[in-house]
């Protein structure tokens, strides 16, 4: 938890992505670079039923959990999105 918190609080550069899964859910990721990788520090899941689950260092798990895998936008089916779009979902 301390690792994710320090990344979140000390980040000067942030990246935001969206991913649509096979079931119609949308996943939103806020990530920061660390040691050559993009580490997810905030993650939101909007289910097909409209339920929102949020994960960060402040709330690591409940229905699901904050991923511990680095993002690889060049390999993963992720769409870069503006920070404002991520914040809109995160704060709803």
C-alpha positions as CSV (number, residue, x, y, z in Angstrom):
1,X,0.0,0.0,0.0
2,X,2.8,2.4,0.8
3,X,4.3,1.9,-2.6
4,X,1.1,2.9,-4.5
5,X,0.5,5.8,-2.1
6,X,4.0,7.2,-2.7
7,X,3.6,6.9,-6.5
8,X,0.2,8.6,-6.4
9,X,1.3,11.5,-4.1
10,X,4.6,12.0,-5.9
11,X,3.5,11.7,-9.5
12,X,4.3,14.5,-11.9
13,X,3.3,12.6,-15.1
14,X,0.1,10.5,-15.3
15,X,-1.4,8.4,-18.1
16,X,-5.1,7.4,-18.4
17,X,-6.6,4.6,-20.3
18,X,-9.9,2.9,-21.0
19,X,-10.6,-0.8,-21.9
20,X,-13.9,-2.4,-22.9
21,X,-14.1,-6.1,-21.8
22,X,-16.0,-8.9,-23.5
23,X,-19.0,-8.6,-21.2
24,X,-19.6,-4.9,-22.0
25,X,-17.9,-3.5,-18.9
26,X,-15.5,-0.5,-19.0
27,X,-12.2,-0.4,-17.2
28,X,-10.4,2.9,-16.5
29,X,-6.8,3.1,-15.4
30,X,-4.7,5.9,-14.0
31,X,-1.0,5.0,-14.2
32,X,2.4,6.6,-13.5
33,X,5.8,5.6,-14.8
34,X,8.1,3.9,-12.3
35,X,11.4,2.1,-13.2
36,X,10.5,1.9,-16.9
37,X,6.9,0.5,-16.4
38,X,3.5,2.1,-16.2
39,X,2.1,1.2,-12.7
40,X,-1.6,1.5,-12.1
41,X,-2.4,3.7,-9.1
42,X,-6.1,4.1,-9.7
43,X,-8.5,1.7,-11.4
44,X,-12.3,2.0,-11.9
45,X,-14.6,-0.7,-13.3
46,X,-18.0,0.4,-14.7
47,X,-20.0,-2.9,-15.0
48,X,-22.6,-3.5,-17.7
49,X,-25.3,-3.0,-15.0
50,X,-23.9,0.5,-14.2
51,X,-22.2,-0.3,-10.9
52,X,-18.9,1.5,-10.3
53,X,-16.0,-0.1,-8.4
54,X,-13.0,2.0,-7.6
55,X,-9.6,0.9,-6.4
56,X,-6.5,2.8,-5.3
57,X,-4.0,2.8,-2.4
58,X,-6.9,4.0,-0.2
59,X,-9.2,1.1,-1.2
60,X,-7.3,-1.9,-2.5
61,X,-10.1,-4.4,-2.8
62,X,-13.7,-5.4,-2.3
63,X,-15.6,-6.9,-5.3
64,X,-12.2,-6.9,-7.1
65,X,-8.8,-5.4,-6.5
66,X,-6.2,-2.9,-7.8
67,X,-4.2,-4.7,-10.4
68,X,-0.6,-5.5,-9.5
69,X,0.4,-5.8,-13.2
70,X,2.1,-3.0,-15.1
71,X,0.3,-1.7,-18.1
72,X,1.8,-2.2,-21.6
73,X,-0.3,0.1,-23.9
74,X,1.7,-1.1,-27.0
75,X,0.6,-4.7,-26.3
76,X,-2.7,-4.4,-24.3
77,X,-6.0,-3.4,-25.9
78,X,-6.0,0.0,-24.2
79,X,-7.3,3.4,-25.4
80,X,-5.5,6.5,-24.1
81,X,-8.1,9.0,-22.7
82,X,-7.9,12.5,-21.4
83,X,-7.4,13.0,-17.6
84,X,-10.7,14.8,-17.5
85,X,-12.6,11.7,-18.7
86,X,-10.9,9.5,-16.1
87,X,-11.7,12.0,-13.4
88,X,-15.3,12.2,-14.5
89,X,-15.7,8.4,-14.0
90,X,-13.6,8.3,-10.9
91,X,-15.7,11.0,-9.1
92,X,-19.2,9.8,-10.0
